[in-house]
Amino acid sequence: MGVSDPIADMLTRIRNAILMKKESVEIPTSTLKTEIAKILVDEGFVASYEVLNDGTKDACIKMSLYYKDKGDAAIAGLKRVSKPGLRVYRKSREIPQVFGGLGISVISTSQGVMTGQVARSKGLGGELLFLAW
């Protein structure tokens, strides 16, 4: 059976893996999820990612989670904002700063998926996908 909200499923898998102190997590792949994984790696929330079995129906993204020296995960929280039942769109001026810049907001714009800071600097608005801190 298909998942009604694949991004929320991805975030939940990451949250659950962090709670269980797993080193990595596997997530069914899509272009959007791959872009989100790239953003999480670029921002330092996840150590790395790779796409396994690319081009097959069993393709998945394997994300290596990043833990700090004391064993705390780099991701303290993930919050889905825009949902299938209630889409949330923001203009570039209305994109939230998460914890005064310590976290990130991820936006789907007309020029692709990017962080809120990049979208604000380019003057782009779009769908506010989720927040990470």
Solvent accessible surface area in square Angstrom, and as a share of the most:
residue,aa,sasa,rsa
1,M,242,1.08
2,G,69,0.67
3,V,86,0.49
4,S,104,0.67
5,D,19,0.10
6,P,62,0.39
7,I,9,0.05
8,A,29,0.23
9,D,33,0.17
10,M,0,0.00
11,L,0,0.00
12,T,54,0.32
13,R,90,0.33
14,I,0,0.00
15,R,85,0.31
16,N,80,0.41
17,A,8,0.06
18,I,26,0.13
19,L,139,0.69
20,M,137,0.61
21,K,130,0.55
22,K,107,0.45
23,E,145,0.65
24,S,36,0.23
25,V,18,0.10
26,E,90,0.40
27,I,0,0.00
28,P,61,0.38
29,T,45,0.26
30,S,50,0.32
31,T,112,0.65
32,L,62,0.31
33,K,12,0.05
34,T,33,0.19
35,E,67,0.30
36,I,0,0.00
37,A,0,0.00
38,K,95,0.40
39,I,17,0.08
40,L,0,0.00
41,V,42,0.24
42,D,96,0.50
43,E,81,0.36
44,G,41,0.40
45,F,18,0.08
46,V,4,0.02
47,A,54,0.42
48,S,53,0.34
49,Y,64,0.24
50,E,94,0.42
51,V,50,0.29
52,L,51,0.25
53,N,92,0.47
54,D,112,0.58
55,G,78,0.75
56,T,79,0.46
57,K,198,0.84
58,D,94,0.48
59,A,12,0.09
60,C,19,0.11
61,I,0,0.00
62,K,69,0.29
63,M,0,0.00
64,S,38,0.25
65,L,15,0.07
66,Y,102,0.39
67,Y,55,0.21
68,K,114,0.48
69,D,157,0.81
70,K,187,0.79
71,G,31,0.30
72,D,81,0.42
73,A,18,0.14
74,A,15,0.11
75,I,8,0.04
76,A,84,0.65
77,G,11,0.10
78,L,10,0.05
79,K,111,0.47
80,R,23,0.08
81,V,32,0.18
82,S,0,0.00
83,K,103,0.43
84,P,64,0.40
85,G,80,0.77
86,L,128,0.64
87,R,117,0.43
88,V,23,0.13
89,Y,136,0.52
90,R,93,0.34
91,K,118,0.50
92,S,20,0.13
93,R,191,0.70
94,E,91,0.41
95,I,9,0.04
96,P,47,0.30
97,Q,122,0.54
98,V,11,0.07
99,F,128,0.53
100,G,72,0.69
101,G,49,0.47
102,L,154,0.76
103,G,7,0.07
104,I,20,0.10
105,S,4,0.03
106,V,0,0.00
107,I,0,0.00
108,S,36,0.23
109,T,17,0.10
110,S,109,0.70
111,Q,118,0.53
112,G,33,0.32
113,V,25,0.14
114,M,18,0.08
115,T,11,0.06
116,G,1,0.01
117,Q,137,0.61
118,V,63,0.36
119,A,0,0.00
120,R,75,0.27
121,S,93,0.60
122,K,117,0.50
123,G,50,0.48
124,L,29,0.14
125,G,30,0.29
126,G,16,0.16
127,E,26,0.12
128,L,6,0.03
129,L,4,0.02
130,F,0,0.00
131,L,28,0.14
132,A,0,0.00
133,W,79,0.28
